[in-house]
Amino acid sequence: MGIHMERLAVLGGTPVRETPIFYGRQCIEDDDIEAVVRTLKSDLITCGPRVEELERKLCQVTGARYAVVVANGTAALHLAALTAGFEQGDEVIVSAITFAASANCVLYCGAKPVFADIRPDTYNIDPGAVRKLITPRTKGIVAVDFTGQAVEHDELRSICREYGLTLIEDAAHAIGTKYRNQPIGSIADMTCFSFHPVKTVTGGEGGAITTNDESLYRRLMRVRTHGITRCREEMVHPDDAKWYNEQVELGYNYRMTDFQAALLLSQLNKLPKFAARRKEITARYDQAFSQLPELYVQKELPESDTTRHLYVLRLKPERLTCTRREFYDALYAENTCPQVHYLPVYRHSYYEKLGYEKGLCPNAEKYYEESMSIPLYYSMTDSDVEDVIHAVNKVVEYYRR
Ligand SMILES: *Cc1c(COP(=O)(O)O)cnc(C)c1O
């Protein structure tokens, strides 16, 4: 059966939309393109001035003292885990509902990810669950601001203080979010951002780590470029000639190009309008879906002033006659295409091979069985938003118990 046939087949009749709309999309405007072209025509297209300018801009946006720009969000997480000193024999507690990269970075360092369950209402890591998982081997936490909502920093900070743990915040969803009026990026020991095209601002690919700690910053800068330093105080043989660069540890090439940095600088100027529109759409969805007893609306903690990256539609299975799969297929057939974020990380077959088993995090597994993300991005028109609401209503009415 062709994809078109399949789409018409689910609820019958005409789909709510003629053309498909997807869960996320970048917004690239003429001035973004001009910024990239200007940089491409300049002398330095990598290791040039735009990357440093972007780092200064990220410090402004996040309130952090230091920012290190890297090739992508996964590289940011890898360098943060490395710099935190995670190594073989260590355990690091990771949110169960996240993109695999949040846990992979722990494996890159030879340490063991230990998955903490989520809160059933906010879907963020449950500080109570974290506490129960701490052992003498625990070295840190990777906490994810899932959908953009800030993690519970007060609780996590007191756990980290008590046990001497490093907090890495995976803020791939959360640029622009504030926790108790403090921007995300200036709170955890290290905060990692991603600038993939579905995220709120994009560089095509791109990532960054922010920190307030100078020694973490110096080490991050060094491992971004092979572990090679030009700083004489960091060298074993500082008295060699002027051209001398010394590799003092094993690092990587995780640099970003200057034309990506130029794109990101232009995009970050638009963060206020991007964030405002995302909030507006989120409020409209919340209002529409809170009227449907078949759906559960994500709880927003008052401490988090959220720039929402994902809008999660969560079904109450006891009120619907369909499975999540059928609901997903029906919405897809209406040309309002959802996506599922995320399979609990330890349910990936790779993690199963490492020995993780089903049943580890019951809230995360239940969440996964009932949820899907619906379209949310800056350039959606009001009529796009109403189409999505119309399609959700149509599918809910059809499958209402
Ligand atoms: C996107 C994302 C990443 C990885 O970022 P990339 O830039 O794609 O490498 C990591 N964690 C979360 C939660 C993400 O959403």
The ligand as a Gaussian input file, in Angstrom:
#p B3LYP/6-31G(d) Opt

LIG

0 1
 C       19.433000      16.852000      20.228000
 C       19.801000      16.278000      21.526000
 C       21.111000      15.876000      21.835000
 C       22.218000      15.761000      20.819000
 O       22.501000      16.888000      20.116000
 P       23.182000      16.807000      18.667000
 O       23.516000      18.239000      18.408000
 O       22.171000      16.249000      17.724000
 O       24.395000      15.957000      18.786000
 C       21.382000      15.463000      23.130000
 N       20.433000      15.411000      24.067000
 C       19.159000      15.756000      23.811000
 C       18.157000      15.701000      24.906000
 C       18.800000      16.188000      22.530000
 O       17.522000      16.509000      22.277000

